[in-house]
Amino acid sequence: MSHQDASVKSIIFALSANLGIAITKTVTAVITGSGSMLAESIHSFADCGNQGLLFLGLKASKKKPDHEHPLGYGKAIYFWSFIVALMLFSMGGLFSIYEGIHKLHSTEEVKNPLIAIVVLSVSMILEGASLWGCITQVKRIKKKQSLWEWIKNTRQSELVVVFGEDVAALFGLFFALISVIMAYVTGNPVYDSIGSIGIGVLLIIVSAFVAIKVKSLLIGQSADESVREEIKTFLDTRPEIESVFNLITLQLGPQIMVAAKAKMAQTETIEQLISNINLCEKALKKEFPYVQWVFFELDTED
């Protein structure tokens, strides 16, 4: 399975779950007048828009290199992932906090709370299924890393966004459920407002985490450490190379650029040296299909 296939499947899982949940939450929010439910419905609609932006980013990242973008458009997915983080912060987090504060002094009780409880419970099951689908795709590509190690090291911003959204949605639903139950049991609507504020704070925390993760990729981050080591080991074992002095990698969406400073094995002619370099580049791209650009700097010392 390619890494992009895993991303597409995870986004589809999330989009399918969020669209159905968003519509159901909106109807329930109108019926019950619950602020927490309204915050959750806005959150789900925002997530649907976010998944649409991630699809847009994946499509843009596949554009072929041109004169103005010689290294391609792979980093477009990082830009759209960053936009998603901003949307989580503004449309999700800030709106939920505003809605909670706005209703903090309201004396209107939550209407038909049992409907809200049922809808939130079902929504938690659907969001849990979406999160499980995302984790399943991650397990197929994370190799021996733990989930937390993969989150820290991965260069697939779109999968991190989907995972973050699903986790935030699941905890947000839990907050909303507890808030509605407390408002129902005590007859005090302030718990509903507190739930809305809690959801907003949660979304802001998740959006900040995603933004920090994507910022490094936008600036220009190397390939994962394990990938760099695999590439260096491969080049070290090539008979055309005597030693690799330095290796630079740059993650460009699903593609990687490699720049190597190396001492080549002794050859009798310049033509043979050029042929050896070309053999190394061809073998490297065959062994690592995601390596799209290879640059060699020849030297006799580091």
Summary of the structure (lengths in Angstrom):
residues: 302
radius of gyration: 24.6
end to end distance: 38.1
largest distance: 89.8
contacts: 1053
relative contact order: 0.14
helix: 69%
strand: 10%
